[in-house]
Amino acid sequence: MLSPRHPDCPRPGDFAQLTRGNSIHAEPDDTFVIVEDFPPTGQHLVLNLPAGHPDHADWAAAVLLGDIASLTRLEPTGSRTWAPVPEPDDLQ
């Protein structure tokens, strides 16, 4: 039986800002959208630029969870922003 993922784990559709000194050399105030996770445990996250960005169609990058400084999720009740915490399995 699969256990459900913790609600604070990154999911496709979440907005992400990266840590200073991240693996793709993005600025900490740049915003990205998570489009996929490999494997679906969130260990590697594929980012894209937000819709409307001029390079949206031509850009993607994969980062580790440790590169994520904050996540923002839009929900029917509003939005929330938090710092992701690695699951115990992600720390191996």
Secondary structure, DSSP 8 states (H G I E B T S, - for coil): ------TTS--TT-EEEE-TT-TT---TT--EEEEEEESTTTSEEEEE--TT-TTGGG-EEEEEGGGEEEEEEEETTEEEEE-----GGGG-
